[in-house]
Amino acid sequence: MCLLTCKEFLSELNDFLDDTLRAEIRQKFEDHLAECPNCWVIFDTTKKTILVYKGMEPQPIPQDIHSRLMEALNRKLTAGGGGSA
């Protein structure tokens, strides 16, 4: 069986976490996790972060921060000539 490289693992991590990989690819991921401590840490940390995020209640952004964020986004769009209206 051909093992995945770390780069291949990382490029498909979202699909692995979403459980949308085909069974044979999933097995390669699981094999890679068993052999690569670095990728296991990335996987474990990402999975835990998602679980914490999903368990959180939405929090309102304070008005002053919201205003500054919107001003910064508007400046960025204006400076880059971006935006299509």
C-alpha positions as CSV (number, residue, x, y, z in Angstrom):
1,M,0.0,0.0,0.0
2,C,1.3,3.4,-1.0
3,L,1.5,5.8,2.0
4,L,0.5,9.4,1.7
5,T,3.1,12.2,1.9
6,C,2.6,14.9,4.5
7,K,1.8,17.4,1.8
8,E,-0.9,15.0,0.4
9,F,-2.3,14.5,3.9
10,L,-2.6,18.3,4.5
11,S,-4.2,18.9,1.1
12,E,-7.0,16.5,1.9
13,L,-7.3,17.1,5.7
14,N,-10.7,19.0,5.4
15,D,-12.2,16.1,3.5
16,F,-10.8,13.7,6.0
17,L,-12.3,15.7,8.9
18,D,-15.6,16.0,7.1
19,D,-15.7,12.2,6.5
20,T,-16.1,12.6,2.7
21,L,-13.1,10.5,1.5
22,R,-13.5,7.2,-0.2
23,A,-12.8,4.2,2.0
24,E,-9.4,3.4,0.4
25,I,-8.2,7.0,0.7
26,R,-9.4,7.2,4.3
27,Q,-7.4,4.1,5.1
28,K,-4.3,5.7,3.7
29,F,-4.9,8.7,5.9
30,E,-5.3,6.6,9.0
31,D,-2.1,4.7,8.1
32,H,-0.3,8.0,7.7
33,L,-1.6,9.2,11.0
34,A,-0.3,6.1,12.7
35,E,3.2,6.7,11.3
36,C,3.6,10.5,11.3
37,P,3.5,12.2,14.7
38,N,3.6,15.7,13.1
39,C,0.5,15.1,11.0
40,W,-1.2,13.5,13.9
41,V,-0.7,16.6,16.0
42,I,-2.0,18.8,13.2
43,F,-5.1,16.5,12.8
44,D,-5.7,16.3,16.5
45,T,-5.4,20.0,17.1
46,T,-7.6,20.9,14.1
47,K,-10.2,18.4,15.2
48,K,-10.3,19.7,18.8
49,T,-10.4,23.3,17.6
50,I,-13.5,22.5,15.4
51,L,-15.2,20.8,18.3
52,V,-14.5,23.8,20.6
53,Y,-15.8,26.2,18.0
54,K,-18.9,24.2,17.3
55,G,-19.7,24.1,21.0
56,M,-19.5,27.9,21.5
57,E,-22.4,30.3,21.5
58,P,-22.1,33.2,19.0
59,Q,-20.8,36.3,20.7
60,P,-21.7,39.8,19.4
61,I,-18.8,42.0,18.3
62,P,-18.6,45.2,20.3
63,Q,-19.8,48.2,18.2
64,D,-16.4,50.0,18.3
65,I,-14.6,46.9,17.0
66,H,-17.2,46.3,14.3
67,S,-16.9,49.9,13.1
68,R,-13.1,49.7,13.0
69,L,-13.3,46.4,11.1
70,M,-15.7,47.8,8.5
71,E,-13.6,50.9,8.0
72,A,-10.4,48.7,7.5
73,L,-12.3,46.5,5.0
74,N,-13.5,49.6,3.1
75,R,-10.0,51.1,3.0
76,K,-8.6,47.7,1.7
77,L,-11.3,47.5,-1.0
78,T,-10.8,51.1,-2.0
79,A,-7.0,50.9,-2.0
80,G,-7.0,47.7,-4.1
81,G,-9.5,49.0,-6.5
82,G,-11.5,45.9,-5.6
83,G,-15.1,45.3,-5.3
84,S,-17.6,44.9,-8.0
85,A,-20.9,46.8,-7.5
